[in-house]
Amino acid sequence: MTKELVIHSNGSGVDIALLEDKKLMELHQERLNNQFHVGDVYLGKLKKVMPGLNAAFVEVGHEKDAFLHYTDLSPDIRSLMKFTGQCIAGNMSAENMLNNFELEEQIVKTGNVKEVLKSNSPILVQILKEPISTKGPRLTCEISLAGRFLVLTPFQEGVGVSKKIDSADERKRLKVLVESLKPKNFGVIVRTVAAGKGAAELHQDLMQLQEKWQTMMKNLRHAQPVKKVLSEMDKTTGILRDLLSPEFNKIVCDDIKMVKELEGYIQNVAPERKNIVQHYTGSAPIFDHHGVTKQIKSLFGKTVNMPNGSYLILEKTEALHVVDVNSGHRSTMDGTQETNALKVNLESADEIARQLRLRDLGGIIVIDFIDMKNPDNKKLVQQRMMDAMRLDRATHTILPLSKFNLMQITRERVRPEINIATTERCPTCAGTGEINASLLLIDEMISDLEHLVTTHKKLKLYCHPIFAAYLRKGFPSLRMQWFFKYKKWISISSNEDFGITDYKFFDDNDEEIKLD
């Protein structure tokens, strides 16, 4: 599999398309006016503690107060609050990290927020979910700093290794290696892409994370709420951090400044891959040139067509997303109904997994597959869906098909879903869905004609083919009636580019006659 990143920069932000084997798999939009990115760390101010919800609302600068639930406080919240207070007072040295810091007792999982937090006090929080619709950001106090190979977690001591690394020996090697490198009072999570990496690469990644932590500590010194104390890297670099692999063979961008930034980042983390960044200078828009625009138009509508005639219908409700699988003209295929249903459902599973990533759909998704009776076939569809979503970086859960052939999926939602209009404005009705009464069109045309016959020797009329046929039909036709009345023969030509109610008059030099 080959992966490409196509990046379009414009005045309002950046659009990022991830292609896998030339197929559009993810589309990200980063807007300049979005100040709240997942991973940003803020010094917020507790506004309300709500024991009934077991949660608190925190001011972080958004028009809506951010939401912080007890389960997102972190067991080490007391250590975090002590650390925050000492940093604000200027009693913590960034160079010493947490070497001289004494950890506090952890809180219990089943406690209540009022036992831990007090209104109007400062609190260090990290954006867990971006603002969505009318809701403010969702926060966590489990601060974590993500690198390319490692994730640094303060106030902990353990080392965890990704379960996606299959080899037990490799997981053991990485754990022993990272334990010898990690700083005191920090935990480390080893990411999947760290498999096979040596001590030098992991140590470099860890040092960069420590520098980020020290930057945050310096920004906290004598700070007052509300203040952003650490920014997560922009979305483009974040995607690169998570996806950069041997299969990633091209990054194309139409902004020279961003090209330089990307080259600098890759030079820092993987110098041998620097040449994969290219500056696009073609005359056509970059998304058009790489076939992204066409794929967007075909994939973001309510109906999504698939090869061999089957199609999906995607609907959004207030509570969930619904996907309906339809066989289309596949109902005429050879084979039994059960066999045909299985083929359509397996193909649909691949496309649905692609749609979830592409549109970044989150929450509850219900899929109505074509009815199957055989339990083994239902298991095959579930396994196909699990395989298709294996590359999805969002946390998700897939349930087996029910007796009604419904599949339920929950998928992590951290950003607003992407909605792109794939329809275009009608040139005839201008998007209103209405046109002038056709009965009045002839009267309008005759009015224009009576004005023009007195000033022009010859007239040519251009209009839609349907309307041209109407003017010529019958005996006497309307055109013939005009001839008898005005003593002039009106030449009529049809043009398929015209709207059905559009018409224009031209003189004997084929120049359009402008009508006021």
N, C-alpha and C positions, 0 to 999 in steps of 0.2 A: 504494500500500500504506500502510495506517495501522498504527502501532505503539502499543501501550499497555503500561504496566507496572502490575501489580496487586500490592500489597505487603501481606502479613499479618504483623503483629508479635505474638508471644506470649512467654510467660515463658522459653521455651527458646531462642528465636532468631527469625529472620525467614525467611519463605517468599516468594519472588519469582517471579511468573509473567509471562512475556513473551508478549503476544498480537499476532499479525499478522493483520489483517483478522478479528479476533475468534477466530482459531484459536490454540490453545495451542502455542507453538513451543519455548519453553525454560522449565524450572522449576529454580530455584536455591534451595538451603537453606543458610542461614548460622546455625550453632549457636554459642551463647555460649561453649561449652567448647572450641571449636576455636581454638588459639593460633597455628596455623601456616597462614598464607594465602600463596598464590602472590604473590611480589613483596616479602614481608617480608625485611628485611636484618638479619642476626645477626652479632655477633662470637662466633664459635664457637671450639672448641678441638679440634685434631687429636688423635684418639685412636689410630688405627691407620693406618699406610701399608701398602698391600697391593700390592707390585710384581707379583704374579701376576695380579691383577685389573686392574692399572694404574689403581688407584683408592684412595681413602682414606675412612675413616669419621670423621665429625665430630660432636662433641657440641654440640647446640643447645638442649637442654632437653627433648627428646622422650624417651619411655621407650626408644625404639630409636635408636641412633646414625644420623645422616643419611648418605647416600651421595653421594660426590663423585668423579666419573670424570675421568680426565685430559683428555678431550675437552671437559669443562665448566670447565676451569681458566681459560680465556681466554689468548690469546697474551700479554696484558699482566699476567700474574699477578705477575711480579717487581715491576712498578710498584705494583700493588695492595698487595702485602705491605709494600713500603717505605712507602707512604702510610699503611697501617694502623699500622705501628710509630711513625711520626712523630706521628700523631694521638693515640695512646695516651700517648706521652711528653709531649704538650702543645706540640709544636714546629710545629704547623700552625695557621694562622689561617683560620677559616671565611670571613671577609670576603674574603680573597684567592683563595678557591676553589683552583684549581690553577695560578694565574698564575706562581708562582715554583718550581713543582715540575719537577724534571728526570726525564724518563721513562727507565726502564730498558730493557735489550735484551729483545726478545720471545723467548718459548720456541718451540721447533720443534713442529710438529704431531705428529711421530712419536716424541716422546720418552717417557720413563718417569717416573711420578709420584715415584719415590724420588729423582730428580735435582732435584726442585723443592721438595718438601715434607718437613718433619721432624715427627715425633710430638711432641705436647704443646705445640706452638706455636700462638699465636692466629691466626685467619684470618677474613677478612671474606667472608661468603657470602650468597647470596640464595636464597630458596625457589623452586625450579623446579617441583616437584610436591609436592602435599600428601601427608601420610601416607596410604597405601592398604593396607587389610587389615593384615597383619603387618609391613609394611615401613615404615621411617621415611621422613622427607622426602627428596627428591632435591634436591641443591644445584647451584648454579653460582657461579663467581667472575666471570662476565661481568655485572657490575652494570649495571642499566639502570633509569632512572626514567621511567615512562610518564605523559604528559600527554594532554590531549584531542587536540592536533594534532601534538605532537612527542614523541620519545623521546630522553632524554639519556643518552649513553654515555661514561663517563670514560676517560681515558688514550688517547683516539683523536683524530683530526683531521678525518676525512672527514665528508661530508654525504651521506646516502642518501635517496632519494625512493621511496615506494611504487610498485611496478610496476602496481598496480591503477588508478593515475591514467593514463588512456589518452592524453591529449594530451602530446606531446613538448614542445611550447612551454610548457605549464603546469608540467611537471616541471623544465624548465630555469629557469623564473621562480622557482619555489620554492627550488631549490637555490642560486641566486645570492642570493636574499633571506636565506635562513637562514645562509649562509656569512658574511654581513655582520653577523649578530646573535650568533652562537654564541661562547661564552667559550673562552679558550685551553685547550688540552689536553683538550677535550671533543669528542666526535663527536655528531652529531644525525641521527636518522632521522625523516623527514617522513611522517606517517601519511596514509592515503587521505582522511580527512575534512578535511584541510587544503586540498584543492583549492578554488581560488577565494578563499581567505582573504588578507587584507591584512597588512601589516607590523605594525600595531598589535596584531591578535589573536594573531599568532605570537609577537610579543615578550612579550606578557602571559603566554602559556603558558610560554615559556622562562624568564621571571622566576620563576614559581611553581615550576618544576622546580629552579631554582638555589636557591631558598629551602629546598626539601626536602633538597638535597644539603648545604647549610650546617647544617641541623638534624641530619643524620646525623653530620657532622663534630663538632658540639658534643657529641653523645651519646657519641662515641668517645673524647673527651678523658678520659684517666686511667681508662678503662673496663677491666674485667676480664672474661674469658670466664666463663660464658656470659651474653650480654646482647643483647636486641633493641634495635637502634640506629635502626631506621626501620620504621614500620608502613605497609604498603600500605593504601590507603583500603578501607573496608568494601565488601562485594560489591555492595550496592545502588548506591553511588556509582560503583563501578568499572564496573558495567553501563551506568549513565548516561553515564559518560565515553566508553565505547566506542560507544554506540548513539545518543546524542543527535543527531538529524538533523531536517530539515523534516518527515519522515514521522512523527516521534514526536510524537503530539498529546495524550497524556494519561498522567498518573501518579496513581494512586489508592492511598491508604494509610489504614489504620485506626488509626494511632498518631500523635497530634498532635505529639509530640516529634520523630518522624522526619519528619513533614511540614515542620516548621520547618527541620530540617537540610537536607532536599532543596531547599527554597526558597532557603536560604542558598547552597547549592552552585550552583544554576542562576543565581541572582542574580550570582554571581561569574563564571561562565563564559559565560552567555548571558542577560543581563538581560531581553531581549525575550521570552524563553520562560517567565518565572517563573509565568505564570498557568496553565500546564499541570498544576501540582501541585494535587490536590484531596484534601480530608479526607473520608473515608467515615464517616458516622455512622448508617447504617441499622441496623435491628434484626437482619436476617439476616446470617450470616457473610459477609465480603467476597468470599471465593472462591465461595460459593454464589450470591451476587447477580450476579456477573459470569460465571457459567457455567463457572468454572474447575474446581470440584469434579467436576462431571459429566464433563468432558473427561479429568480425571485418572483417574477410575474406568474409562473406556472405553479409555484409551490405555496404561496401565501393566501390563496383564495379559499372560499368556503368549501369548494370541491377540488380535490386533488386527484388527477387521473394517473393511473399506473399502466405499465405495459400490458398488452393483451386484453385491454378493455375494462378491467375492474377499476373501481374508484372509491375514494374515501369522502365522507362528508364530516366536517369538523364544526361543532357548535359550542359556544361558550354560554354558560348560565352563571348566575350569581354565586352558586355553590361549587360548581365543578365544570370540567370539560367533557364533552361527549364526542366519541368518534364512531361513526356508522360505516361498516364495511359493506360494499355492494359489489356483486359479481359483474354487472353490466351485461355485455353480450357474451360473457363467458358461460352463461346458462345453456348455450347451444354446443358446448364442448362435448367431445366424446368422453365416455366414462359415466360412472354412477354419480348420483347427487352428492354422496359422501366424499368421493374422491375429488370431485370438482371443488367442493366447499373447502376441503383441506388445502388444495393448491392455492386457492384465492386467499385463504386465511394466512398461510405461510408467507406469501408475497406481501400481504398487508402488514404483517408484523414488522418486516424490515422497514417499510415506508413509515409506519407509525412511530417507530423508534427514531427515525430520521426527523420526523415532524416535531417530536417532543424536544429534541436538541435544537432544531432550527428555530422554532418559535419560542423556545425557552418556557414551555408550559409547565406550570407548577400546581401543587395542591392535589386534588383528586381527579383522576382521569378514568372514565368508564368507556370501555370499548365493546361495541356490539358486533361480535363476529358472526359470520354466517353459520347457521345451525349445523351442528355435527352430533351424531349419536354415539360414535365410538369413543370410549374413554381414552384409548391410546392416542387417538388423533388429537384430542384436547391437550394431552400432555406434550405432544409434539409442538403444538402451537405455543404453549407456555414456554417450552425450552427455547424455541426460535426467538421469542420475544426477549428472553433473558440473554441470549447470545447477542442479539442485535443491540441491546442496551448496555452491553459490557463496556463499550467505549464512552458511555455517558458519564461525565465527571460529577454530575449532580447525584446526591444520595436519593435512591429510589427503592421502592418495594413493589414486587409483582405478585399478585394473588392468582391461584389457579382459576380456570374458567368455571363458572357456575353452571347449574343445570339448564339455565337459559342462554348459555354460551356468552355470558358477559364476563369481561376481565376487568378487575379493578387495579389501578396503579396509583401509588402516591409518589410524588416527585418533589424534591426540595425546590422551594421557590425563594430565591434571594434577591432577584431583580424583577422589575416589571417585564411582563412578556412583550414580545415584539409583535406589533400589528402594522402591517403594510397594506395599503389600498392597492389592489391589483386591477381594479376596473378604471376605465377612463371616462372623462366627461363626454356626453353625447353632443356632437357638433350641431345637431338639429334642434334639440330642446334645451341645450345649454345646462343640462343636469337637472332641469325642473321636472322632467317626466311628462311635460305637456307641450303641445304645439298649437299654433293658431288654428281656428276652425277651417277645415279644408274648403267648406262652402264659400268662405270669404276670400280665398286665395285667388279665384278667377276674377272677382270684382276688383281686387287690388291690382292684378296684372292688367286688366282692361283700363283701369285708371291711368297706369303708367304708360300703356300703349297709346291712349288718346293724346297724352302729352307729347310723346315722342314722334308720332307720325307727322306732326306739323313742322318738325325741325330736321328730320332725317329722311333722306330719299330711300335708303335701304336699311332694314333692321334684321338682326339675327337674334334668335332667342335660344339660350342655353339653359337646360334644366335637367332634372333627374329623369332616367329612362321611363319610369312608370308614369310620370307626369307628362312627358313628351308623347307617349302612346295615347294618353287620355285626350290630348289636344288634337291628335290626328284621327281619332276613331270616329266612325259614324259618317252618315251623309245627310246633310252637310256637316262636316266636322267644324269644330270651333275655329280652326285656322281658316277654313273656307268662308265661314261667316265673317271673320275679320276682313278677308279679302273683299267681299261684297260691300262691306260697310266702309272700309278705309281706302279701298282701291289700291292696296299694297299687299304684296305677297310676303308673309313673314316666314323666313327660314328658321326651322326648328332643329336643333342639334341636342343630343342627349349626352350627359356626362355623369358617370357613376360616382364621381367624387363629390357631387352635389348632394346635400340633404334633400329629402323628399319634397320639402316645401321651399327649397332654394331656387332662384332663377336670376338670370342676368341678361341684359340686352347689350348687343354689340353693334357698332356701325359698319359701313361697307369697308372700312380699313381694319376691321377686326380689333378695334379698340373698345374696351368696355365703356359703356355710357353710365356715368355716375348719376344715381338718382338721389335726390335729397330726401 
